[in-house]
């Protein structure tokens, strides 16, 4: 049973609304003021919050602000209830991160439809979407459910890119953000000596280049296809509209950013302190984790030695010698350009030394 927290200072409105929700099969927790509502939200972790705006002690805007500061409550769908219907009030609530806005008095059907819609949508975004074109289509379809975002993704184009094709160069203005429908892409930066530093490995279901888009609108790295791939080009305006106008989408991108930062920090630590042998082992395992859905002992990595050397951060000659050593030790086998991990546990031990 889904739980709803109702924060309302008017006793009659609180009782009538709680009765409607209870008859609809929801478990209802009530709070008579904003401060009490914040306490209940932190203690009960409801599935949705209905909150009046004009209340004593702490108004609805204050409640939303307080809950937004805590990771435990920031993702809870939040719907304002208010007798104030001026556009300025609606705009202020949405800018603060509210998911919906109901003007009192409201019909029973309006209340239940808003609650059901917000719960379903939040549940879907929290669960996430399948990678690939179908999952991306579902993502956009749900985003279109918001009136202000009904045109999201219109006019997007799919682009076929061949291996070694560049999606964008470092410093390019980001008019579109590539979304990988299928295939593999690497991102990298080049130093003054022309040496490449691989900053990321991307595959099906990934947005590429959004860090530069969020920072200043210009690419902070170069993106190159590792194999023949298909990408969808998402207009910059559409992606920014999603980020700024929809809390569910913003939360998903925050998680993506957090993962991106953590992955890059780990990579930098490996480059700073690990030996070449360790970095080669780490790179092979990283590629396995990123691109392979196969069992650990059945991995075939098809990648050029130059690309792998750039990921490891070493010269191609040094990489080839290291691969030869790992092959002699029975950790890998090679067949043409393919590298197969034959001893996953052994390679893991080497990577973690």
N, C-alpha and C positions, 0 to 999 in steps of 0.2 A: 504494500500500500504506500502510495506517495504521500509525503508530508509537506504541508504548506504552512508557512508562518505568516499570520495576518497581524499587521501592526496598524492599529486604528484607535484613536482616542475617543471617538463617539461610540458610546456603549450600544445604542440601538443598531447603528451601522455595523459594528463589530459582530454583534450577535446574529443579525440577519445574514451577513456575508458568510459567517462561519457555518450557519445552518445550510446554506446553499451548497457549500463545498463539502460538508459532511454527507449530505444526501447524495452527492455525486460520487461518493466513495473515497474521498480524500481524508487523511488524518490531519486535523487542524490544530495548530498551536496559536494562541492569541497573546498579544501584548498590548497594553493600554497606552504606551508612549514609546518614543524612539529609543530612549536609553534602555528600557526593558527589552525592546525588540532586538537591539544589538546583543544583549546578554543571551537571549534565547537563541539567536542565530548561531552564535559561537558554541553554545552548549548542545543544541539539537541538530545542527547541520541539515536544515530542511532542503527539500528538492526545489522549492520555489518560495519567493517572498513577495507578498502583497503589502504595500506600505503607503499610508496616507502621507501627504506632504506637510500640511499645517498641523503641528502637534506641539504640546508643551515639552520642556526639558531638552528635547533634541528633535528637530524637524526631519522630514523625509530625506532631504538633501544631505543632512548630516549623517543619517543612518547609512545611506549609500556610500558616502565618503569613508566612514569608519570601516564598513565591511570590505570595501575595495582595498584597504591597506593590509588585510590579512589573507595570505594564500589559502587558508582553510575556507574562507567565505567569499573570496573574490569571484569565483566562477558560478555562484548560485544565481539562477535567473531572477531578475528583480523587476517588478511591475509596480509603477506608481498608481495610487488611487487618489483622486483629488477633485474637488468641486470647481477648481480653477481651470478654465479651458482656454485661457489666452495663449497665443502661439509662443510667447516668450517663455512661459512656464514649461510648455512641451519641449521647446528647444533646450532649455537649461537642463531638464531631466535627462534628455538623450545625450547631451554633451558630457554629463557626468558619468554616463555608462548604463543608464536604465535600458531595459530590453523592450519595454512597452509602457503604455500610458492609458489608463481608463478614466474617463470623466464621470464623476458621480452627478446624478443617479444613473446607474447603468442597468441594462436588462440582464436577467439571469443568463441568457444565452451568450451575451457579450463577455461576461465574466468567465464562463466555462470554456468558451472558445479560445480566449486569450491564454488561459491557464494551460489548456491542452496543447495549443500550438507552441507555446514557449517551452514546455517540458519536452515535447518531442524533438524540437529543434536543438535544444541544449544537449539532450541525450545523444543525438546523432553526432554533434560536433565533438563531444567529449570522447565518444567511441572512435571517432576518426573515420577516414574514408579509405577504400581500397586504392592502391597505387594503380597508375595506368589511366587510360582514357575514360573507362567507365567510372572509376572513382572520381576523377576530375569532373566529369559531367555531373555526378551527384553533388559534388561540392558546389559547383556553380548553380545548380538547380535550387539547392537550399538557400544559397545566398540571394537568389532572385526573389525568394519569398518575402524579402523586406522591400517595402514600396520604394524606398530611396535608392535601392540597389537593383531594381528590376531589370536594368539593362546591362548588368555585369556580364562581361564576357562576350557581348555582342560584337561580331566582326573579328573575332579571334581567328588566326590563321594557323594551320598546321604546316610545318616546314620540314622537308626531308633533308637531312645533312649527312654527308659522307664522312668516313673516317678522316681525321686530321682537319676537317673544316672548322673554322673559328666562328663561334656564335657571337662573340663580341670581344673587343680588345680592351685592355686596361686603359682607362681614361675616356672611353666612349660614353656619350650621353645615352642613358637608358630610356629609350622611348617605349620599349617593350621588355617584359621579363619572361625569359624562356621557361617553360614547364616541360619536363621530360616525359613524354608519353611512353616511349620505349627507347632503350639504348643506354649508353654510358658516356659520361662527360667528365673531364677533369678541369679544374680551375688552377691557375698558377700565376705567379708574379715573376718578373725578370729583374735582376739587379743590374748595376752599372756595367758589370763585366759580361753581361749576356747570359748569366747562369739562371736557370729556371728553378723556382721553389714552388712545389705543388702545394696548394692551399686547401684542396678539397677533391673528393671523389663523389660523383653524383650519378644517380640512376633513376629508374622508373619511379615517378611520383614526386620528384624533387623540383622545387623552384631554384633557379640558378641566377645569381647576381642581385638578389634582393637586398644584400647588405649595402651595396653601393647606392641602390635606389633609396633606401631609408636614410643614408647619411647625407648625400649631397646631389643625388641624381646622376652620378657618373660612376662607371664601373671601376671597382677597386682592384680588379684582377682580370685575367684573360680566360675565356672558356673555350675549350677545344674538344671535339668529339673523339672518343677513344675507339668508336666503331660506328658503323652506319646507324643513325638514330632518327627518331621523329620527335620534334618539339612543337608545343603550342606556344604561340606568341601572345602574351597577355598584355594589353595596353596598360601603360603605367597608371593612367588615371583610374582605371577599374580596380587595380590592385590597391592603390592608395585609398580609394573609397571604401573597400572592404576593411582595410586596417583601421581607418579613422572613424567609421560609422557603425561598426559591428563588433561588439565585445567578444562574442564567441570566436570570430575569426582572429581578432587581435590576440586572444589567449593562445590559439594554435600557433601563430607566428612567434609569439614570445617563447613558446616551447622549442620551436625550430631554432630560434636564435640562441637559446641557452645551450642546446645540443651542439650547435655549430661552434660556439665559443669553447665549450668543453673539449670538443674533438681537436680543435686547433691548438689548445693549450697542451694537450697530451702529445700532439705531433711535435711541437716545439721542444718539449722536454726530452723527447726521444732523440731529436736531432742534436740537442745540447750535450746529452750525457751518455747516450748509447753508442756502442761500437758499430762498425759497418755490418758485421754479422748479425747483431741484434736488430739493427734497423731493417735489414733485408727480411728477417723472420717476421718482424712487426708489420712490414709492408705487405707481405704475402697473406698474413692473417687478416690484416685490415681489408684487403681486397676480397678475401673470402667472406668476411662479415658483411661487407657492403653489397656485393654483387651475387653471391651464390646462395641459392636455396637448397643446394645439395647437401648430403651428409658430409661431415668434416673430412672423412677419409676418401672422399670421392670428388675432390676439387680439381678442376682444370682451369688454370688462369691463363688466358690468352692475351698477352700484352707484349708490346715491343720492349726490347732490352733498354732502349733509350728512355721510354716512358717510365719503366720501372725504376731506372736509375734516377730520374728526376723526382720520383716519389720518395725514394730512399734518401736522396740528397748526396749522391756520390757520383764519381766518374763511371761511365759505362764499362770501362775495362775492369775497374775494381768490382763492379757488380757481377760481371761474368765470372771472375775468379771466385767470388764468394758463392755463387750458384753452383759452380763446379765442386767446391768443398762440401756444400750441403748435400749435393747429389752423392758424393763419395761416402758421406756419413749416413746415407739411407733416409734422409729427411724429406727429400723431394726426388722426383724424376722429371726429365724433360723430353719433349717430343716436338721437334721443330720449335715453334714459338710458344707452345703450351708448356706450362709448369704445373705439375701435379704434386700436391702434398700427400706424401705416403705415411708420414708419422706426425700426425697433428699434435699429439701430446709432447713429442720431442721438440717440435718447432716452437710450441708454446713455452716450454722450459727455457729454450734458448732466448726467446723474446723477453722473458721476465727476469733474466739474470741481472 
